[in-house]
Amino acid sequence: MFRISVLDVAKTGAVFDDLASCVVLPGEDGEISLLDFHQTIVACLKEGTIRIDNKKPIPIKKGIARAEKNKISVIIER
């Protein structure tokens, strides 16, 4: 399991902040699946949905994601 934080630039506070085992992000060049201990990555995100385990999908217009040391930080615009 790893920590994922999703922040909306238009709001204060996290949209999602919890542990997860799998995250799928809408990357500019296709979907990005992230699992435990994923290699460090920084990616631009396009319009689509962020899927975290079996939780409710989070729709986004665009964003940026960074995975490092078993933590994923995502800043989005909705």
Protein Blocks (a to p, Z undefined) as FASTA:
>chain_A
ZZdddddfkbgcjfbdcddfbdcdddfkbccdddehiacddddddeddddehjbccdddf
bdcdddeehiacddddZZ
